[in-house]
Amino acid sequence: MANEKIKTHWNIHRTNGLSGIDTYTNEIAKRLIKYDDLDVSLYVDRSLKKGCCFGSEYTSNIFDTTLKISRFPTLLTSFHFGVTSLAKRISNLFQKLFIPKFISYNFFAGDYKSDIYMFFANRIPFQKVHGKIIACIHDVIPLVMDDANGAEWTKIFRKNVDDITKRSDKIITVSEYSKQDIIKFTGVDADKIEIVYSAAETERFDPHNAQKSEHERVKLKYNLPDNYILYVGDCRPRKNVESLVKAYALLSNEFKHKYKLVITNPSDSVKNCIRENNLDNNVCFVNKFPEEDKPALFQMADLFAWLSFYEGFGIPILEAMASGVPVVCSNRTSMPEVAGDAAIMIDPENLKEISNAIEKVLTDENLRADLISKGYENIKRFSWEKSAQKLHDVIVKVMSE
């Protein structure tokens, strides 16, 4: 293989388009496709192909092989089956008869003679793969806690993870913490797992590259206040957004008048929590927003709060630091690994500690400046280019074994 290209098949399986899995897969794939010793074929769904995030010069490598499932919208909207046109009828029948049992698997299509098959969505296909497999397990959250997905999803996830540990030639994950958790819950040999970190697009979030007109556009679009504390992400239980709301409620009225709270994608429980704490006039909601609006949303914030109980990585921490925004974040799971010494780490269950940290960062100018400076240094540890190089090296190593 020394003088031949390694033929790789990438199953780009989307979830909701804005998840950490999507970001991780897209950012690494569009860099690895440029390596001269790799022959990369990307199998994606229609919406990703339409956006063509890999650049027009690589569209010849992208194949639309997706059949979207709509029979069970509340459960299956994020699952796609890549199939050939000849297999659609079989797939439809399969869905009707076996989805309850085999929901954990997605089909893939195309060339069955690739050297390496890459899978990124915490699962690999049901059918036999005629080549070596590298699969990503981002984290094992469903095995650790119930994140409002239910017992059935936990069983499905467990089956996926067990399948990956048995069939993969190499497993990649996004942090040392995730690696240790995978070992703990599966018993897989540590040597089988390689860490390929997530990262942030630092240039895109750099406030020095920001345009005043862009800030004004985003501010007007979402009716943002002049000063605000920001949370970006969804509001599922493990994100612990309700604790942020309750900690914010402990601040003085004068402080809350000056600094509003901006929350993205609020859940009903978070909205109820806001009402119960009489904060309707202090909180601004931002629902689904395009990626192009995210840098300005971060850059205009006075503080970023990320109080999750569990993260496999936590890309928004780096996005905030790249935006020149100080960070208060949870001291649990992977977050100390990602934030380093560039954030105020708090117990996510201690409301008073959270409230005090928020107030201190927003009132102590020296601390604020120190956190911003350390944030810029911290993000240098992570880059999509470094991660792409690491995964490239993993691919080469797997091929040589």
Stockholm file with secondary structure:
# STOCKHOLM 1.0

chainA/1-401         MANEKIKTHWNIHRTNGLSGIDTYTNEIAKRLIKYDDLDVSLYVDRSLKKGCCFGSEYTSNIFDTTLKISRFPTLLTSFHFGVTSLAKRISNLFQKLFIPKFISYNFFAGDYKSDIYMFFANRIPFQKVHGKIIACIHDVIPLVMDDANGAEWTKIFRKNVDDITKRSDKIITVSEYSKQDIIKFTGVDADKIEIVYSAAETERFDPHNAQKSEHERVKLKYNLPDNYILYVGDCRPRKNVESLVKAYALLSNEFKHKYKLVITNPSDSVKNCIRENNLDNNVCFVNKFPEEDKPALFQMADLFAWLSFYEGFGIPILEAMASGVPVVCSNRTSMPEVAGDAAIMIDPENLKEISNAIEKVLTDENLRADLISKGYENIKRFSWEKSAQKLHDVIVKVMSE
#=GR chainA/1-401 SS CTTSCEEEEEECCCSSSSSHHHHHHHHHHHHHTTCTTEEEEEEECHHHHHHTTTCGGGGGGEEECEEECCSSHHHHTTCEEECCGGGHHHHHHHHHHHHHHHTTCCCCCSCSCCSEEEECSSCCCSSCCSSEEEEECCCCHHHHCCCSSCHHHHHHHHHHHHHHHHHCSEEEESCHHHHHHHHHHHCCCGGGEEECCCCCCHHHHCGGGCCHHHHHHHHHHHTCCSSEEEECSCCCGGGCHHHHHHHHHTSCHHHHHHSEEEEESCCHHHHHHHHHTTCTTTEEEECSCCGGGHHHHHHTCSEEEECCSCCSCCHHHHHHHHTTCCEEEECSTTHHHHHTTSSEEECTTCHHHHHHHHHHHHHCHHHHHHHHHHHHHHGGGCCHHHHHHHHHHHHHHHHHC
#=GC SS_cons         CTTSCEEEEEECCCSSSSSHHHHHHHHHHHHHTTCTTEEEEEEECHHHHHHTTTCGGGGGGEEECEEECCSSHHHHTTCEEECCGGGHHHHHHHHHHHHHHHTTCCCCCSCSCCSEEEECSSCCCSSCCSSEEEEECCCCHHHHCCCSSCHHHHHHHHHHHHHHHHHCSEEEESCHHHHHHHHHHHCCCGGGEEECCCCCCHHHHCGGGCCHHHHHHHHHHHTCCSSEEEECSCCCGGGCHHHHHHHHHTSCHHHHHHSEEEEESCCHHHHHHHHHTTCTTTEEEECSCCGGGHHHHHHTCSEEEECCSCCSCCHHHHHHHHTTCCEEEECSTTHHHHHTTSSEEECTTCHHHHHHHHHHHHHCHHHHHHHHHHHHHHGGGCCHHHHHHHHHHHHHHHHHC
//
